[in-house]
Amino acid sequence: MEMNQKELMKVNGGGISFGLGLLISAGIVFLIGVVDGFVRPLKCN
């Protein structure tokens, strides 16, 4: 079965969007920072 041009334009790709990937990455980095702050508390100079 072949698809015409209109059907090809309606096909959505899989995977996560770029923005969602950035949001997940930022959340992971934030959580690492919070855990690091509790494990190694450093005084401000």
Residue frames as a rotation matrix with the C-alpha (Angstrom) as fourth column:
MET 1
0.578 0.816 0.000 0.00
0.816 -0.578 0.000 0.00
0.000 0.000 -1.000 0.00
GLU 2
-0.552 -0.751 0.361 1.42
0.755 -0.634 -0.165 3.36
0.353 0.182 0.918 -1.02
MET 3
0.126 0.543 -0.830 0.57
0.778 -0.573 -0.257 6.65
-0.615 -0.614 -0.495 0.66
ASN 4
0.386 0.023 0.922 -0.11
0.738 -0.608 -0.294 9.84
0.554 0.794 -0.252 -1.21
GLN 5
-0.516 -0.702 0.491 1.36
0.323 -0.690 -0.648 13.24
0.794 -0.176 0.583 -0.28
LYS 6
0.061 0.619 0.783 -1.57
-0.630 -0.584 0.511 14.28
0.774 -0.525 0.355 1.97
GLU 7
0.906 0.268 -0.328 -1.38
0.032 0.730 0.682 11.05
0.422 -0.629 0.653 3.96
LEU 8
0.101 -0.953 -0.287 2.38
0.789 0.252 -0.560 11.41
0.606 -0.170 0.777 4.36
MET 9
-0.463 -0.257 0.848 1.95
-0.118 -0.931 -0.346 14.92
0.878 -0.261 0.401 5.79
LYS 10
0.462 0.747 0.478 -0.46
-0.629 -0.104 0.770 13.60
0.625 -0.657 0.422 8.46
VAL 11
0.533 -0.318 -0.784 1.98
0.483 0.875 -0.026 11.00
0.695 -0.364 0.620 9.80
ASN 12
0.721 -0.308 0.620 3.37
-0.644 -0.629 0.436 11.92
0.256 -0.714 -0.652 13.22
GLY 13
-0.047 -0.845 -0.532 6.77
-0.231 0.528 -0.817 10.63
0.972 0.085 -0.220 14.26
GLY 14
0.710 0.253 -0.658 7.44
0.489 0.495 0.718 8.86
0.507 -0.831 0.227 17.51
GLY 15
-0.351 -0.896 -0.271 9.69
0.803 -0.139 -0.579 9.88
0.481 -0.421 0.769 20.36
ILE 16
0.276 0.392 -0.878 9.64
0.834 -0.552 0.016 12.88
-0.478 -0.736 -0.479 22.64
SER 17
0.819 0.053 0.571 9.68
0.386 -0.787 -0.481 16.48
0.424 0.615 -0.665 21.55
PHE 18
-0.160 -0.958 0.239 12.75
0.467 -0.287 -0.837 18.68
0.870 -0.022 0.493 22.01
GLY 19
-0.128 0.178 0.976 11.07
-0.609 -0.790 0.064 20.82
0.782 -0.586 0.210 24.67
LEU 20
0.873 0.477 0.103 10.00
-0.392 0.558 0.732 17.81
0.292 -0.679 0.674 26.72
GLY 21
0.515 -0.771 -0.374 13.55
0.655 0.636 -0.409 16.45
0.553 -0.034 0.832 26.56
LEU 22
-0.386 -0.647 0.658 14.91
0.066 -0.731 -0.680 19.76
0.920 -0.219 0.325 27.84
LEU 23
0.268 0.588 0.763 12.35
-0.759 -0.359 0.543 19.85
0.593 -0.725 0.351 30.64
ILE 24
0.955 0.050 -0.294 13.22
0.094 0.885 0.456 16.33
0.283 -0.463 0.840 31.78
SER 25
0.117 -0.991 -0.067 16.96
0.690 0.130 -0.712 17.10
0.714 0.036 0.699 31.61
ALA 26
-0.303 -0.191 0.934 16.52
-0.337 -0.895 -0.293 20.32
0.892 -0.403 0.206 33.62
GLY 27
0.670 0.628 0.396 14.53
-0.612 0.165 0.773 18.44
0.420 -0.761 0.495 36.27
ILE 28
0.776 -0.451 -0.441 17.22
0.511 0.860 0.019 15.80
0.371 -0.240 0.897 36.61
VAL 29
-0.247 -0.903 0.352 19.98
0.459 -0.429 -0.778 18.42
0.854 -0.031 0.520 36.93
PHE 30
0.009 0.333 0.943 17.91
-0.639 -0.723 0.261 20.29
0.769 -0.605 0.206 39.55
LEU 31
0.922 0.388 0.002 17.38
-0.261 0.616 0.743 17.14
0.287 -0.685 0.669 41.61
ILE 32
0.378 -0.873 -0.308 21.09
0.738 0.485 -0.469 16.32
0.559 -0.050 0.828 41.45
GLY 33
-0.370 -0.505 0.780 21.84
0.007 -0.841 -0.541 19.84
0.929 -0.195 0.315 42.73
VAL 34
0.416 0.601 0.683 19.38
-0.719 -0.242 0.651 19.49
0.557 -0.762 0.331 45.63
VAL 35
0.943 -0.103 -0.317 20.81
0.231 0.887 0.399 16.11
0.240 -0.449 0.860 46.65
ASP 36
0.036 -0.996 0.076 24.36
0.682 -0.031 -0.731 17.46
0.731 0.079 0.678 46.36
GLY 37
-0.160 -0.044 0.986 23.41
-0.400 -0.911 -0.105 20.40
0.903 -0.411 0.128 48.58
PHE 38
0.779 0.480 0.402 22.16
-0.566 0.263 0.781 18.09
0.269 -0.837 0.477 51.31
VAL 39
0.833 -0.490 -0.258 25.10
0.512 0.859 0.019 15.70
0.212 -0.147 0.966 51.06
ARG 40
-0.241 -0.969 -0.062 27.84
0.960 -0.229 -0.160 18.36
0.140 -0.098 0.985 50.84
PRO 41
0.820 0.572 -0.027 26.59
0.569 -0.809 0.148 21.59
0.063 -0.136 -0.989 52.43
LEU 42
-0.308 -0.931 0.195 29.04
0.909 -0.348 -0.227 24.41
0.280 0.108 0.954 51.67
LYS 43
0.189 0.317 -0.929 29.03
0.652 -0.748 -0.123 27.83
-0.734 -0.583 -0.348 53.37
CYS 44
0.769 0.071 0.635 28.81
0.539 -0.606 -0.585 30.97
0.343 0.793 -0.504 51.27
ASN 45
-0.236 -0.939 -0.252 31.99
0.969 -0.209 -0.130 33.01
0.070 -0.275 0.959 51.31
